[in-house]
Amino acid sequence: MGRLVPAVTRALDILELFLDGDGTLSAPDIVRKLQLPRTTVHELVTTLAARSYIVPVPGQPGRYRLGVRPYQLGSRYAEQLDLAAEGQQVARSVAETCDETVHVAILEGTDVIYIAKVDSTHAVRMVSAAGRRLPAHCTSVGKMLLASLPEHELAVRVPDEAELVAMTPNSITDPGALREALAEIRERGIAVENRESNPDVSCVAAPVRDRTGQVVAALSISVPMIRWSEDRRGELEQLAAKGAAELSERLGHRSVA
């Protein structure tokens, strides 16, 4: 690995300062935060401004905000992101931690489509495949995605008179009951499936967001009932949330503390 260039490192440190606070900084702010000489900061700020990485704030002399160049770079990065590929990498990491089957799915109409999947190494495990389509209301990923829809859009996809198919005796088939379940999911931020798509499997799922904050997918962990318990469920909920947050970060989402 080559040597890090101090000047480039300092310039990047300055740009990353704009991620916090109100998004504007003065040269004295940068000197104080990074403990750099004033002359060095002045030269770096002048260079960054000349390349449109930062620009003066109108009406606030001496203060700067991010310019158009970081936005252009970020947009190009977002264009080349592959949700399925990124999801597969994160799913693999989560599966290595819990040794259970992990899925990433998207919503299409009233169905979910698995776009990434990593199997458990256990002999007894959930059998599925990337590309498989299932009714959203029968799965943890699907309920998570439905719960993330605006109310008016949910009403269009799942009207009061909708006939919801049952995959197991535990499947939710009443639209009113589904809406109650989705309201609880919105409140908790986690979806749970109790043998609703497979009589021998339960799942937990968490939302995946893109750089705009919109939910674009969900990540789930599926567990055969022989390894399922309330304690295990709590552990898997935390792990699913962590994995979904990692995938969201890869997609450019920045959580607000």
C-alpha positions as CSV (number, residue, x, y, z in Angstrom):
1,M,0.0,0.0,0.0
2,G,1.4,3.4,-1.0
3,R,2.1,6.4,1.3
4,L,-0.8,8.7,2.2
5,V,-0.4,12.3,0.9
6,P,-0.8,14.7,3.8
7,A,-2.2,17.5,1.7
8,V,-4.9,15.3,0.2
9,T,-5.8,13.9,3.6
10,R,-6.2,17.4,5.0
11,A,-8.4,18.5,2.1
12,L,-10.6,15.5,2.6
13,D,-10.8,16.1,6.3
14,I,-12.1,19.6,5.5
15,L,-14.7,18.3,3.1
16,E,-15.9,15.8,5.7
17,L,-16.4,18.5,8.3
18,F,-19.3,19.8,6.1
19,L,-21.3,16.6,7.0
20,D,-22.0,17.9,10.5
21,G,-23.6,21.1,11.8
22,D,-25.5,23.4,9.5
23,G,-23.3,22.6,6.5
24,T,-21.3,25.8,6.5
25,L,-17.8,26.6,7.9
26,S,-15.4,29.4,8.1
27,A,-11.6,29.2,7.9
28,P,-11.3,29.8,11.7
29,D,-13.8,26.9,12.3
30,I,-11.6,24.6,10.2
31,V,-8.5,25.7,12.1
32,R,-10.1,25.0,15.4
33,K,-11.7,21.6,14.5
34,L,-8.7,20.2,12.7
35,Q,-5.9,21.9,14.6
36,L,-4.2,23.0,11.4
37,P,-2.1,26.1,10.8
38,R,-4.1,29.0,9.5
39,T,-1.8,29.4,6.4
40,T,-2.4,25.7,5.5
41,V,-6.2,26.0,5.9
42,H,-6.2,29.2,3.8
43,E,-4.3,27.4,1.0
44,L,-6.6,24.3,1.1
45,V,-9.8,26.4,1.2
46,T,-8.6,28.5,-1.7
47,T,-7.8,25.3,-3.7
48,L,-11.1,23.6,-2.9
49,A,-13.0,26.7,-3.8
50,A,-11.1,27.1,-7.1
51,R,-12.2,23.5,-8.0
52,S,-15.9,24.1,-7.0
53,Y,-15.7,21.6,-4.1
54,I,-16.7,24.5,-1.8
55,V,-18.3,27.9,-2.5
56,P,-18.8,31.1,-0.5
57,V,-22.1,31.4,1.3
58,P,-24.1,34.4,-0.1
59,G,-24.5,37.1,2.5
60,Q,-22.1,35.4,4.9
61,P,-18.6,36.7,4.2
62,G,-15.8,34.2,5.0
63,R,-18.1,31.2,5.3
64,Y,-18.3,28.3,2.8
65,R,-20.7,25.5,1.9
66,L,-20.2,22.4,-0.3
67,G,-20.1,23.2,-4.0
68,V,-21.5,21.4,-7.0
69,R,-18.5,19.0,-7.5
70,P,-19.2,16.7,-4.5
71,Y,-22.8,16.5,-5.7
72,Q,-21.7,15.5,-9.1
73,L,-19.3,12.8,-7.7
74,G,-22.0,11.5,-5.4
75,S,-24.5,11.3,-8.2
76,R,-22.1,9.3,-10.4
77,Y,-21.4,7.0,-7.5
78,A,-25.2,6.5,-7.0
79,E,-25.7,5.7,-10.7
80,Q,-23.2,2.8,-10.6
81,L,-24.6,1.3,-7.4
82,D,-26.1,-2.2,-7.8
83,L,-28.6,-2.9,-5.1
84,A,-28.5,-6.7,-5.7
85,A,-24.7,-6.8,-5.7
86,E,-24.4,-4.6,-2.6
87,G,-27.2,-6.6,-0.9
88,Q,-25.5,-9.9,-1.7
89,Q,-22.3,-8.7,0.1
90,V,-24.1,-7.5,3.2
91,A,-26.3,-10.6,3.2
92,R,-23.2,-12.8,3.2
93,S,-21.7,-10.9,6.1
94,V,-25.0,-11.2,8.2
95,A,-25.3,-14.9,7.4
96,E,-21.7,-15.5,8.5
97,T,-22.6,-13.9,11.8
98,C,-25.8,-15.8,12.6
99,D,-25.5,-18.9,10.2
100,E,-29.1,-18.5,9.1
101,T,-30.6,-17.7,5.7
102,V,-30.5,-14.0,4.8
103,H,-32.5,-12.4,2.0
104,V,-32.7,-8.9,0.5
105,A,-36.0,-8.2,-1.3
106,I,-37.8,-5.4,-3.1
107,L,-41.5,-4.7,-3.5
108,E,-43.2,-5.0,-6.9
109,G,-47.0,-4.4,-6.7
110,T,-48.2,-6.6,-3.9
111,D,-45.4,-9.1,-4.2
112,V,-41.8,-9.2,-3.0
113,I,-38.9,-10.4,-5.1
114,Y,-35.8,-11.7,-3.6
115,I,-32.8,-10.0,-5.2
116,A,-30.1,-11.5,-3.0
117,K,-29.8,-14.5,-0.8
118,V,-27.2,-16.3,1.3
119,D,-28.0,-19.8,2.7
120,S,-27.4,-21.1,6.2
121,T,-24.9,-23.9,6.5
122,H,-27.2,-25.9,8.7
123,A,-28.7,-29.1,7.3
124,V,-32.2,-27.8,8.3
125,R,-32.7,-24.4,6.7
126,M,-35.1,-22.3,4.6
127,V,-35.2,-23.3,0.9
128,S,-35.6,-20.4,-1.5
129,A,-33.9,-18.7,-4.4
130,A,-33.0,-15.2,-5.6
131,G,-35.7,-14.2,-8.1
132,R,-38.5,-15.9,-6.2
133,R,-41.7,-13.9,-5.9
134,L,-44.0,-14.2,-2.9
135,P,-47.1,-12.3,-1.6
136,A,-45.8,-9.4,0.4
137,H,-48.3,-9.7,3.2
138,C,-47.1,-13.3,4.0
139,T,-43.4,-12.3,4.5
140,S,-41.4,-10.2,7.0
141,V,-39.7,-8.4,4.1
142,G,-43.0,-7.8,2.4
143,K,-44.7,-6.5,5.5
144,M,-41.7,-4.2,6.2
145,L,-42.0,-2.8,2.7
146,L,-45.7,-2.4,2.8
147,A,-45.4,-0.6,6.2
148,S,-43.0,1.9,4.5
149,L,-45.5,3.0,1.9
150,P,-47.5,6.2,2.2
151,E,-51.1,5.5,3.4
152,H,-52.6,6.5,0.0
153,E,-50.3,4.2,-1.9
154,L,-51.0,1.3,0.5
155,A,-54.7,1.8,0.1
156,V,-54.3,1.5,-3.7
157,R,-52.2,-1.7,-3.4
158,V,-54.2,-3.3,-0.7
159,P,-57.8,-1.9,-0.8
160,D,-60.3,-2.8,1.9
161,E,-62.0,-5.4,-0.3
162,A,-58.7,-7.1,-1.3
163,E,-58.6,-10.9,-1.1
164,L,-55.3,-11.8,0.5
165,V,-54.1,-15.3,-0.2
166,A,-53.1,-17.6,2.6
167,M,-49.8,-19.5,2.3
168,T,-50.2,-21.1,5.7
169,P,-52.8,-21.1,8.4
170,N,-50.9,-18.2,10.1
171,S,-51.1,-16.0,7.0
172,I,-52.9,-12.7,7.4
173,T,-55.9,-12.7,5.0
174,D,-57.9,-9.7,6.3
175,P,-56.8,-6.2,5.0
176,G,-57.9,-4.6,8.3
177,A,-55.7,-7.0,10.3
178,L,-52.9,-6.4,7.9
179,R,-53.1,-2.6,8.4
180,E,-53.0,-3.1,12.2
181,A,-49.9,-5.3,11.8
182,L,-48.3,-2.7,9.5
183,A,-48.9,0.1,12.1
184,E,-47.1,-1.9,14.7
185,I,-44.2,-2.5,12.3
186,R,-43.9,1.2,11.6
187,E,-43.7,1.9,15.3
188,R,-41.1,-0.8,16.0
189,G,-39.1,-0.4,12.8
190,I,-38.8,-4.2,12.6
191,A,-41.1,-6.8,10.9
192,V,-41.7,-10.3,12.2
193,E,-43.2,-13.2,10.3
194,N,-44.5,-16.1,12.4
195,R,-44.8,-19.1,10.0
196,E,-46.9,-17.1,7.6
197,S,-45.2,-18.1,4.3
198,N,-43.7,-21.4,5.5
199,P,-45.2,-23.4,8.4
200,D,-41.7,-24.4,9.6
201,V,-39.9,-21.0,9.4
202,S,-40.1,-17.6,11.1
203,C,-38.3,-14.4,10.0
204,V,-37.4,-10.9,11.0
205,A,-36.8,-8.0,8.6
206,A,-35.5,-4.4,8.7
207,P,-35.8,-1.6,6.2
208,V,-33.1,-0.6,3.7
209,R,-33.0,3.1,2.7
210,D,-31.3,4.9,-0.2
211,R,-29.5,8.2,-0.1
212,T,-32.8,10.1,-0.1
213,G,-34.1,8.2,2.9
214,Q,-36.7,6.3,1.0
215,V,-37.1,2.6,1.8
216,V,-36.1,0.7,-1.3
217,A,-35.6,-2.9,0.0
218,A,-35.7,-5.0,3.2
219,L,-33.2,-7.4,4.7
220,S,-34.5,-10.5,6.5
221,I,-33.2,-13.4,8.5
222,S,-35.1,-16.7,8.2
223,V,-34.9,-19.4,10.9
224,P,-36.4,-22.9,11.2
225,M,-38.7,-23.2,14.2
226,I,-36.3,-25.8,15.7
227,R,-33.8,-22.9,16.3
228,W,-36.4,-20.2,17.0
229,S,-37.1,-18.7,20.4
230,E,-38.0,-15.3,21.9
231,D,-34.4,-14.7,23.0
232,R,-33.1,-15.7,19.5
233,R,-35.7,-13.4,17.9
234,G,-34.4,-10.4,19.8
235,E,-30.8,-11.2,18.8
236,L,-31.8,-11.6,15.1
237,E,-33.9,-8.4,15.1
238,Q,-30.8,-6.4,16.2
239,L,-28.6,-8.2,13.6
240,A,-31.1,-7.6,10.8
241,A,-31.3,-3.9,11.8
242,K,-27.5,-3.6,11.8
243,G,-27.3,-5.4,8.4
244,A,-30.0,-3.2,6.9
245,A,-28.3,-0.1,8.2
246,E,-25.0,-1.2,6.6
247,L,-26.7,-1.8,3.3
248,S,-28.4,1.6,3.6
249,E,-25.0,3.2,4.2
250,R,-23.6,1.5,1.1
251,L,-26.5,3.0,-0.9
252,G,-25.6,6.5,0.3
253,H,-28.0,6.8,3.2
254,R,-26.8,8.8,6.2
255,S,-28.7,8.2,9.4
256,V,-29.5,11.1,11.7
257,A,-28.3,10.6,15.2
